[in-house]
């Protein structure tokens, strides 16, 4: 687990986000899908860590009752989903509320491979703000009602965010035109 490797637990009292009073009301949206991000040789990438801690916060705030961690094995073990599970457990999310989907390698696969694990068609997708529109498009095409929630950008590198946003523009167009994905 992450806590064993770093000798510390994730303390959500110091995570820089909260649902606050502007949080939308979810009707039957109780399952959170955390979309994958890289695992580095040294541990979770900052993106994976931010997404996963955001999902833990949603769980602790009662916005979701269970979480599905999506993401297969990349360049470095463990799988993205297994790494997310360990972070969630270290953040105090009970293991019985966590399911892992550890075969996917794309946004479309993240959501498609999670479908058989869902007990509802209403989901909260946890991903970065620039990735949310494409993830919601994929989810809708697969018959889901989805809303996306993004983690805080605190600690994110501006250049990396700009590059990711610019990469999403052609990807969204390709998905919208059904040139890629589902």
C-alpha positions as CSV (number, residue, x, y, z in Angstrom):
1,X,0.0,0.0,0.0
2,X,1.0,3.6,-0.4
3,X,1.1,4.1,3.3
4,X,3.6,1.3,3.7
5,X,5.9,2.6,0.9
6,X,6.0,6.2,2.0
7,X,5.4,5.6,5.8
8,X,2.5,8.1,5.8
9,X,-1.2,8.0,5.3
10,X,-3.2,10.4,3.2
11,X,-4.9,12.9,5.5
12,X,-7.9,14.3,3.7
13,X,-8.3,17.1,6.3
14,X,-5.6,18.9,4.3
15,X,-6.8,18.2,0.7
16,X,-7.5,21.5,-1.0
17,X,-11.1,20.9,-2.1
18,X,-14.5,20.5,-0.7
19,X,-17.9,20.0,-2.1
20,X,-19.2,23.2,-0.5
21,X,-22.6,24.7,-0.9
22,X,-22.5,24.9,-4.7
23,X,-22.3,21.1,-5.1
24,X,-24.9,19.8,-7.5
25,X,-27.5,17.4,-6.2
26,X,-27.0,13.9,-7.5
27,X,-30.1,11.8,-8.0
28,X,-29.1,8.1,-8.0
29,X,-25.5,9.0,-9.0
30,X,-23.8,7.0,-6.3
31,X,-21.0,5.3,-8.2
32,X,-17.8,7.1,-8.9
33,X,-15.7,6.1,-11.9
34,X,-12.1,7.2,-11.5
35,X,-10.4,7.3,-14.9
36,X,-6.8,6.1,-15.1
37,X,-3.6,8.1,-15.3
38,X,0.0,7.0,-15.3
39,X,1.8,5.1,-12.6
40,X,5.5,6.1,-12.5
41,X,8.4,4.0,-11.4
42,X,8.4,6.1,-8.2
43,X,4.7,5.7,-7.5
44,X,1.5,7.4,-8.6
45,X,1.7,10.3,-11.1
46,X,0.5,13.6,-9.7
47,X,-2.6,13.3,-12.0
48,X,-3.5,9.8,-10.7
49,X,-3.0,11.0,-7.1
50,X,-5.1,14.1,-7.6
51,X,-8.0,12.2,-9.2
52,X,-7.9,9.5,-6.6
53,X,-7.9,11.8,-3.6
54,X,-10.8,13.8,-5.2
55,X,-12.7,10.5,-5.4
56,X,-11.9,9.8,-1.8
57,X,-13.2,13.2,-0.8
58,X,-16.5,12.6,-2.8
59,X,-16.9,9.3,-0.9
60,X,-16.3,10.9,2.5
61,X,-18.7,13.7,1.7
62,X,-21.4,11.2,0.7
63,X,-21.6,12.2,-2.9
64,X,-20.8,8.6,-3.9
65,X,-21.2,5.3,-2.1
66,X,-18.9,3.1,-4.1
67,X,-15.9,3.6,-6.4
68,X,-14.6,1.9,-9.5
69,X,-10.9,2.4,-10.2
70,X,-10.3,2.2,-14.0
71,X,-6.9,1.6,-15.6
72,X,-4.7,-1.2,-16.7
73,X,-1.0,-1.8,-16.5
74,X,1.1,0.8,-18.1
75,X,4.9,1.2,-18.3
76,X,5.3,0.5,-14.6
77,X,3.5,-1.8,-12.2
78,X,1.1,-2.0,-10.5
79,X,-1.9,-1.3,-12.7
80,X,-3.4,2.2,-12.4
81,X,-6.6,0.7,-10.8
82,X,-4.6,-1.2,-8.2
83,X,-2.6,1.9,-7.3
84,X,-5.8,3.9,-7.0
85,X,-7.3,1.2,-4.7
86,X,-4.3,1.5,-2.4
87,X,-4.5,5.3,-2.3
88,X,-8.2,5.1,-1.5
89,X,-7.7,2.6,1.3
90,X,-4.9,4.8,2.8
91,X,-7.4,7.7,2.5
92,X,-9.9,5.8,4.7
93,X,-12.2,4.5,2.0
94,X,-13.4,1.0,3.0
95,X,-12.1,-1.7,0.7
96,X,-15.6,-3.2,0.3
97,X,-16.7,0.0,-1.5
98,X,-13.9,-0.2,-4.1
99,X,-13.9,-2.3,-7.3
100,X,-11.0,-2.3,-9.7
101,X,-11.2,-2.6,-13.5
102,X,-7.6,-3.2,-14.5
103,X,-7.6,-4.1,-18.2
104,X,-8.4,-0.7,-19.9
105,X,-5.8,1.5,-21.6
106,X,-8.0,4.2,-23.1
107,X,-10.8,6.5,-22.0
108,X,-13.3,4.5,-24.0
109,X,-12.1,1.2,-22.5
110,X,-12.1,2.7,-18.9
111,X,-15.8,3.3,-19.2
112,X,-16.8,0.3,-21.4
113,X,-14.9,-2.2,-19.2
114,X,-16.6,-0.7,-16.1
115,X,-20.1,-1.2,-17.5
116,X,-20.5,-4.8,-16.2
117,X,-19.3,-3.7,-12.8
118,X,-22.0,-1.0,-12.4
119,X,-25.3,-1.5,-10.5
120,X,-26.6,1.8,-11.9
121,X,-26.5,3.7,-15.2
122,X,-25.9,7.0,-13.3
123,X,-22.2,7.7,-12.6
124,X,-19.9,10.4,-11.4
125,X,-16.7,10.4,-13.5
126,X,-13.7,11.6,-11.7
127,X,-11.1,13.0,-14.1
128,X,-9.4,16.2,-15.0
129,X,-11.5,19.2,-16.2
130,X,-10.1,19.1,-19.7
131,X,-10.8,15.4,-20.0
132,X,-14.4,15.5,-18.6
133,X,-16.2,16.5,-21.8
134,X,-14.8,13.5,-23.8
135,X,-15.3,11.1,-20.9
136,X,-19.0,12.2,-20.7
137,X,-19.4,11.8,-24.4
138,X,-18.1,8.2,-24.3
139,X,-20.3,7.5,-21.2
140,X,-23.4,8.8,-23.0
141,X,-22.7,6.7,-26.0
142,X,-22.5,3.7,-23.8
143,X,-25.9,4.4,-22.3
144,X,-24.8,6.1,-19.1
145,X,-26.0,9.3,-17.4
146,X,-22.8,10.9,-16.3
147,X,-21.5,14.0,-14.7
148,X,-17.8,14.6,-14.4
149,X,-16.0,16.0,-11.4
150,X,-12.4,17.3,-11.5
151,X,-9.8,17.6,-8.8
152,X,-8.2,20.9,-7.8
153,X,-5.4,22.1,-10.0
154,X,-3.3,23.0,-6.9
155,X,0.1,21.5,-7.4
156,X,-0.5,20.8,-11.1
157,X,2.2,22.0,-13.5
158,X,0.7,24.7,-15.8
159,X,2.6,23.6,-18.9
160,X,1.4,20.0,-18.4
161,X,-2.2,21.2,-18.1
162,X,-1.9,23.3,-21.2
163,X,-0.4,20.4,-23.2
164,X,-3.2,18.0,-21.9
165,X,-5.9,20.6,-22.8
166,X,-4.5,21.0,-26.3
167,X,-4.3,17.2,-26.8
168,X,-8.0,16.9,-25.8
169,X,-9.2,19.2,-28.5
170,X,-8.5,16.9,-31.5
171,X,-9.3,13.8,-29.3
172,X,-12.8,15.2,-28.5
173,X,-13.4,16.0,-32.2
174,X,-12.3,12.5,-33.2
175,X,-14.6,10.9,-30.6
176,X,-17.5,13.3,-31.5
177,X,-17.1,12.3,-35.2
178,X,-16.8,8.6,-34.1
179,X,-13.3,8.4,-35.6
180,X,-12.0,7.0,-32.3
181,X,-13.4,5.3,-29.2
182,X,-17.0,4.0,-28.9
